[in-house]
Amino acid sequence: ASLREPVIRRAIRRLGLPEGSQGFDAGCGIGSHTTLLAEAVGPRGRVTGLDLSEDLLAHARERASRCGCSDRVAFRQGDVNDLPFDGECFDWAWSVDCVGHVSIGNPEDGLRELARVVRPGGTVAILLYSSQLLLPGHPGLEARLNATVSAMTALTGGVDPDRHFMRALGWFKTAGFAGATASTVVGTVQAPLDDATRRGLLSLIGMLWGESRSRMTVEDREELLRLTDPDSAECLLAAPDYYGFFTYSLFSGLVTREG
């Protein structure tokens, strides 16, 4: 959260959500973005979060209560590919690391379902993690590690390159949106790192490469551990000249009702 929240806030600001509007957070998880969206639309606005997991939604409700915005957010269990809402009931819709992800389903169908519940002229936006440089000085190692991540390996074996998230402008056009736009939001970190930032980086490194270690060579796995283990004398995160970044890419379009 210490790393992601400033980046998510910047992405939300780029959308310019109308104050007092009613929005939808598809695949809201523990509600960390839902509360930020509610903050962006102000006290007269309202945001509904939806997720498939009731366990995550329980955390989301607790988070909204702690943030003091329970009266402006609501949470509902459901599938982002088959939304349990009537048509045209929101002013905008947003999804982070969900709609558009290679594991969620056909992206154009997902966008059309979001568009179905948004009023004409409203915005649909999707935001996904898109890149990083977290191992400065070791570009070859980082490139090899990236090739082991499930989001990359899922695109091998004959999967259409158009399914990759960075082709989302085409999805918006195919799905019938107007004025599709794209931009990238960058989060940066540099030494000296405080404890929260260091923990955040270790969590991000674990998210990226922790589950793919079986696909790494023994040499790359050992080098990664040496460079990221806090107890290692070679830990990059303790280097006085450490600098790294990560990016999220934002795609959005306006809902139309042709015919």
Salt bridges, closest charged atoms under 4 A:
GLU5 OE2 - ARG9 NH2 3.12
GLU39 OE2 - ARG9 NH1 2.63
GLU88 OE2 - ARG257 NE 2.91
ASP91 OD1 - ARG119 NH1 2.63
ASP97 OD2 - ARG4 NH1 3.61
GLU108 OE1 - ARG163 NH1 2.93
ASP109 OD1 - ARG112 NH1 3.10
GLU113 OE2 - ARG116 NH2 3.08
ASP162 OD1 - ARG167 NH2 2.69
ASP195 OD1 - ARG198 NH1 3.19
ASP220 OD2 - ARG144 NE 2.87
GLU223 OE2 - HIS138 ND1 3.42
GLU234 OE1 - ARG226 NE 3.19
